[in-house]
Amino acid sequence: MKSRNVASILAVLCLVVLLAMTCSGCSDGHSHSSGGGTVPVPSGPAVQASGTVNSSGGTIEVTDPESPIKGTKVVVPANAVTSGDGNVTISISYQDSAPASTSSESGALAVSKTILLTKNIKYNFLLPVSVTIPYSDAALDNGAMVTVLYWNAAYNMYEPAGVKAIDTQNKTITFTTIHFSPFTAFGIPNVLPGLPNVDTGFRPDTDGFFHPNFGSYDSPGGSCLGMANYSGWYYSVKKRTDGQGLYSKYRQGDANNWLDDTNVRELISRAYLGSSQIWGNLWWLLDYALGDNMTAGLLVTNMIVTKSPQTLIFKGLSLSGNPVWGHAVLVYRYQNGKFYIYDNNYPGEEITLGWDSVSGFHGYSKDYGYTINYGFEARLSSAEAEDFENLYEGVQDGWSSSKFKTISVTSPLADPNGTIITPNPNNLVITGTVTGGVKDAKYIVSRLNGQSRTVTQVGADGTFSLTLASLPNPTNSLMLVATDDQRDPFNAYAGFKEVTIKVQGQEFFANSGFEAGDFTGWSHETHTWANSTPGSFTPEKSAIVTPGTDPISGMQKVYKGQSACVVNNEDPNYHISSVSQTAVVPQNMTSPELRFYWAAVLEDPAHDAPNQPYVDITVMDDQTGDVIYSRHFYSNDPTYSGWQTVTFNNSTWRIIPWQTVIVDVSEHRGNSITLRVVAADCGYGGHGGYVYLDGDE
């Protein structure tokens, strides 16, 4: 009997050591759980289930009917670990109490054991892992909302997990994560059916990016997830120590123009690249089983408990019901039927999304013209704290070459704008060098248009060569990371470079950003309210503009590059001007989209609505007659929520700041589509109005 007790004690001690080793924070520069040091030793039976998974995926589940966490399950999808990771051992255990208490004013109650998950590799999962845990609602009322939080001891705070399903009959809650931490289910009473007001204090014109989302040509949503997550993390973790909001940081050169802010652009690109493979999995919302009311409840519950803004994903559906784009935004406030949103397509703007318990979400004030599905998400599903700490350190230091590796592409040579132009879309060989940095680079990890990554060996002399088998689009984005660890390319001081590659002679819209310095490819004319014949008024009122400040609105006249177009101008006298282009959507383009930018400056004489100055923008399929995109606003139109007002020469002017438009045209391949932009003076002849138009090029 004595020897059995000794053996039992030794077994427990070994388990304690194992748990401490597998759950502790790392200090070698690799990604790891930011749950904060050693996970507390379970107070109940230590390991409730254990098993192995590999690159094919697998499931580990607690099935013991006597276990208080019976039903806890970890589902690892295929390719969440690599073949190089081998067989990965995952263990499930628990402790009775939560790692820390929540704030008393939140009213949150722990309604589950704290689930402890461990794995025998130091790397995060490449794709989100699904975790299901049991909870009890015995202490909650019928209007309570349940969520899952993990304790981040590095920041001494709770953060939410990305809840995907709540089974109120079987009392289980399912969430996703890329790393393991202590997870606890919490409930807040009296959340539904009406939502309590909550405000985290975040504001887009103080705490969002000044730089807009510039996206990736072939990836729905582009950089939005990285931008939403980083801005939420910075507000929650760094603002109080930095003493300033994100909106005023990282501005270079002209403080009023984001085009020269190269450091923050690299930050956004790195954040995007770090989550691009996961984003491709998230935005479809395939595993998301919560309706609008529970999604709204989760947003409010997590804002109350964490006092931090929360990520919300949009999935846009075409007229035929196909998912065509995804977008991630940050929700920072709920008040009286409206969620307040930071949308990184519209820097500094206050945007709202309506909600009620009958019709759910509705009335997005930047309505994209699609049917939209909504899903709550959390940073934990795509990144962890150390990822953002590395990004923060890099941009604070200006990505110094003394620390960060420098990647140079030596062939093909780029043009003065940094763009590689190739006559052949197949088998393009990219060669280059890697220099500088703290550590020697061993690998180049590359992604073309945000898709699957490719790993290329770097030679002892710092040179590399990789081949792009096919360029799917006329304009392509190649992102390169130089690292000493191919499994974790964004460890400390990895080098980064983004290259635009265009296929010569495969333009979709010609001269889309007016960079030719003229109207090549575009039709343009001016007529009047009295004579609608195109071109009946000369000289016309539209023109090409170069960088500078608009004298009335104070905003930049060019959104990208060195040229843009202004449709109509400020002088009155019944003018109506239009600019348009027709192009055929390529059959062979992977994800064809039309991306352009516009801003309006309209005088407001307070006339009757039909005679106010106005802007009208349409994208139409010329074969089918389908209107793919349409916007019509007259000056101070109440259907637009973001008007800015200025006084110029004793007259009131209404401003719509630069708008980003992304139109999915995948269902129109082979058809010609026309973009037409119209700007008009008032119908009584005494007041002007004009619109700026720019594009990617």
C-alpha positions, -999 to +999 in steps of 0.1 A: +000+000+000+028+024+009+045+018-025+013+025-043+009+058-025+044+068-033+038+059-070+006+080-070+024+110-055+052+107-080+026+105-108+009+136-096+042+155-093+052+145-129+018+157-141+022+190-123+057+194-139+042+185-173+014+210-170+038+237-159+061+230-189+034+228-215+013+258-203+040+283-194+047+314-215+077+311-238+106+335-240+123+324-273+106+348-296+080+323-309+043+327-307+029+312-276-001+314-253-004+348-239-027+334-212+001+345-189+026+322-174+018+289-158-018+277-158-029+269-122-027+232-113-062+216-116-080+211-083-101+182-097-089+151-115-060+163-137-063+149-172-099+142-183-090+133-219-059+131-240-051+122-276-031+130-307-038+148-339-018+154-370-021+174-402-053+155-411-070+169-380-087+150-352-110+152-321-103+148-284-134+145-261-142+140-225-166+110-224-163+099-188-199+102-174-184+110-139-163+139-151-177+174-143-166+185-177-181+156-197-188+168-232-158+190-234-144+185-269-115+199-291-119+195-328-087+203-348-094+208-386-072+195-413-040+216-419-043+234-385-009+217-378+017+208-404+031+174-413+064+187-398+047+190-364+041+152-364+016+138-339+005+166-316-007+155-281-036+175-267-048+171-231-080+184-214-082+192-177-099+217-155-099+237-123-129+245-101-126+283-100-120+310-125-085+324-128-097+359-116-129+377-108-147+400-131-156+436-122-185+438-098-204+463-119-205+439-149-226+414-129-209+385-147-210+350-130-187+321-138-210+293-150-185+266-159-153+250-147-122+266-160-111+244-189-073+239-193-061+228-227-024+218-234-004+207-264+031+195-268+042+220-295+050+256-289+034+269-321-001+283-325-026+264-347-026+276-384-064+275-385-089+280-357-096+250-335-132+244-323-137+239-285-170+229-269-174+231-231-204+225-208-220+252-187-247+256-161-274+282-161-288+274-127-278+309-114-290+328-144-324+342-155-342+337-188-327+369-202-291+360-195-264+357-221-234+333-219-200+339-233-165+324-230-135+344-217-098+335-214-076+350-187-046+370-201-023+373-171+002+393-192-022+422-193-042+412-161-075+411-181-101+388-195-105+386-233-134+370-252-132+338-273-149+337-306-182+319-297-198+301-326-227+282-311-247+281-279-268+249-272-293+261-246-309+226-243-277+206-238-260+235-220-228+236-241-210+266-258-186+263-287-159+287-296-127+289-317-091+296-308-056+294-323-039+289-290-046+273-256-054+292-224-076+289-194-112+292-207-142+299-185-179+304-194-195+335-179-231+347-179-246+381-175-283+384-164-309+406-181-292+410-215-320+398-238-345+404-253-338+441-249-301+451-247-286+473-220-267+503-232-229+500-230-200+523-242-163+512-242-151+547-248-135+539-282-140+565-309-130+561-346-116+597-349-094+591-319-088+553-317-091+539-352-065+540-380-060+573-399-049+551-428-078+535-446-081+498-455-063+493-488-070+455-489-058+428-511-069+425-547-079+388-545-090+384-509-125+394-498-122+419-470-085+426-476-067+440-445-099+446-425-095+418-399-059+427-390-069+464-387-100+457-366-080+434-343-050+457-339-070+488-333-090+470-306-059+456-290-041+489-290-071+507-274-074+480-247-037+475-240-014+503-252-034+536-253-032+541-215+006+538-215+012+556-249-011+585-239-025+589-274-051+572-296-041+553-327-056+579-351-028+604-344+001+578-344+024+568-372+019+598-395+048+606-417+055+636-440+022+654-447+002+648-415-031+653-433-023+627-461-020+590-454-004+582-488+031+588-474+026+568-442+047+538-452+054+525-417+017+521-408+011+506-442+036+480-434+020+474-401-014+469-418+001+446-444+019+425-417-013+423-396-032+412-427-006+386-438-006+371-403-043+365-404-049+361-442-051+323-442-074+323-412-095+352-426-102+330-456-117+305-432-136+330-410-155+353-433-177+325-448-192+321-413-196+284-421-195+272-385-214+302-371-247+290-356-259+321-338-287+343-351-288+381-349-302+383-314-276+361-298-249+378-319-261+412-306-262+397-270-226+385-273-214+419-285-230+437-256-221+410-230-184+411-240-183+449-241-197+449-205-173+424-191-141+434-209-148+471-214-132+467-248-146+470-284-155+438-302-150+424-337-180+418-360-179+401-394-201+409-423-207+383-451-222+400-482-245+379-504-252+386-541-287+388-555-285+350-561-275+344-525-239+335-531-213+348-506-192+374-525-173+394-499-164+395-462-156+425-440-145+429-404-154+460-383-151+470-346-182+475-324-175+499-296-209+511-283-246+501-281-272+527-273-310+526-278-313+503-307-280+512-325-245+496-325-217+521-331-190+508-354-155+517-366-153+506-402-117+508-414-130+516-450-141+550-435-115+564-412-127+587-385-164+583-392-191+573-368-211+545-384-242+528-370-260+495-374-296+492-362-309+463-341-341+452-325-353+418-312-379+413-339-360+422-371-325+417-359-297+438-375-308+463-401-300+498-415-262+498-417-254+535-424-228+525-449-251+500-466-231+480-492-262+472-513-260+434-504-279+411-481-256+408-452-251+380-426-234+390-393-212+370-370-193+378-337-156+372-338-127+375-313-090+382-317-084+348-302-096+331-334-068+347-356-041+361-334-028+365-299-013+393-278+024+385-287+016+389-324+004+425-318+033+432-294+057+423-322+039+445-346+038+473-321+075+471-314+083+471-351+062+501-361+074+521-331+109+515-342+101+523-379+110+487-389+147+495-383+170+476-406+194+471-376+167+448-362+144+438-390+156+419-421+155+438-454+141+421-485+151+434-519+137+421-552+164+421-578+145+406-607+122+415-624+130+452-617+101+473-605+091+506-621+094+539-602+061+533-585+074+500-571+053+479-595+066+449-615+051+447-650+054+414-668+043+404-703+036+368-693+013+357-664+029+322-662+060+309-645+073+343-633+107+339-615+112+363-586+148+367-573+161+388-545+183+392-514+178+393-477+202+415-456+205+430-421+184+421-391+192+404-358+191+369-371+201+354-405+171+345-427+167+309-436+133+310-454+112+333-476+075+327-468+054+341-496+017+346-503+002+356-537-030+376-533-033+364-497-037+327-507-018+296-496+017+302-484+049+289-502+082+284-484+115+291-502+150+284-489+173+314-485+209+306-495+239+311-473+247+343-493+213+357-486+198+352-520+165+335-529+146+325-560+109+316-563+086+309-592+050+321-595+033+294-616+004+316-626-008+352-620-045+349-618-054+386-620-043+417-640-031+432-608-016+409-581-001+414-546+029+393-535+038+394-499+072+382-487+084+374-452+121+366-444+124+345-413+146+320-395+115+299-386+092+288-414+065+275-390+063+309-373+072+335-399+062+365-377+085+358-349+107+387-337+123+409-364+111+391-395+117+410-427+087+420-449+081+432-484+050+437-505+052+438-543+025+447-568+027+426-600+007+436-631+003+416-663+009+438-693-021+441-716-047+427-691-062+458-677-098+455-665-107+492-663-081+513-683-065+542-665-087+535-635-069+559-612-063+586-639-026+581-635-021+588-672-028+624-663-058+625-687-091+609-694-077+580-715-103+552-714-130+574-700-160+592-715-167+626-700-192+654-707-213+683-693-249+692-700-275+713-681-308+708-663-326+723-693-307+704-720-299+667-712-281+660-744-246+647-734-219+672-741-244+700-749-225+724-726-189+735-733-164+739-720-171+709-698-167+712-660-148+680-652-110+679-650-079+659-639-065+670-605-032+664-588-024+661-551-034+690-529-061+702-506-097+709-517-103+746-509-138+741-496-138+707-478-101+707-467-098+670-478-072+656-502-081+659-538-063+626-547-070+594-528-042+572-544-013+579-566-006+613-583-039+619-602-077+618-598-107+632-615-131+659-603-166+656-619-182+690-623-170+720-602-180+745-576-193+772-599-232+772-604-253+777-634-273+745-639-243+722-648-246+684-647-214+665-655-207+628-659-176+605-662-180+569-673-161+538-685-173+505-699-151+473-696-155+436-700-151+415-669-123+390-676-135+354-677-103+340-662-100+363-632-102+344-599-122+370-579-130+399-601-140+431-584-143+467-592-127+490-566-129+528-567-131+558-544-153+589-544-160+620-523-186+646-527-186+684-521-222+698-525-235+732-517-266+732-495-291+759-504-319+740-486-340+737-518-367+711-522-350+677-526-354+672-564-336+705-570-307+702-546-271+696-559-266+658-560-242+629-567-253+598-586-230+567-590-240+535-607-224+503-618-245+484-644-242+451-663-249+463-699-259+428-711-284+420-683-294+455-673-287+446-636-277+475-614-248+461-594-242+492-574-261+525-570-258+555-548-278+588-551-275+615-525-287+651-527-271+677-505-279+670-468-299+639-479-311+622-446-304+588-460-267+594-457-256+596-420-220+609-423-224+644-437-197+669-427-206+706-428-184+736-436-190+773-444-173+787-474-178+822-487-208+826-465-225+795-480-231+761-464-215+731-480-221+694-472-192+670-475-191+632-480-155+622-472-137+597-494-157+565-497-143+531-506-164+510-530-157+474-536-181+458-561-180+420-566-185+413-603-178+375-603-213+368-615-208+391-645-177+375-661-176+380-699-202+408-697-195+445-701-201+467-671-203+505-669-193+527-641-209+561-643-204+590-619-226+621-621-224+654-602-249+683-605-254+719-595-288+728-581-319+729-603-324+766-598-289+776-611-275+793-581-254+766-563-227+742-572-216+706-565-188+683-575-174+648-569-139+634-568-132+600-583-101+579-580-092+542-585-065+516-579-037+515-605 
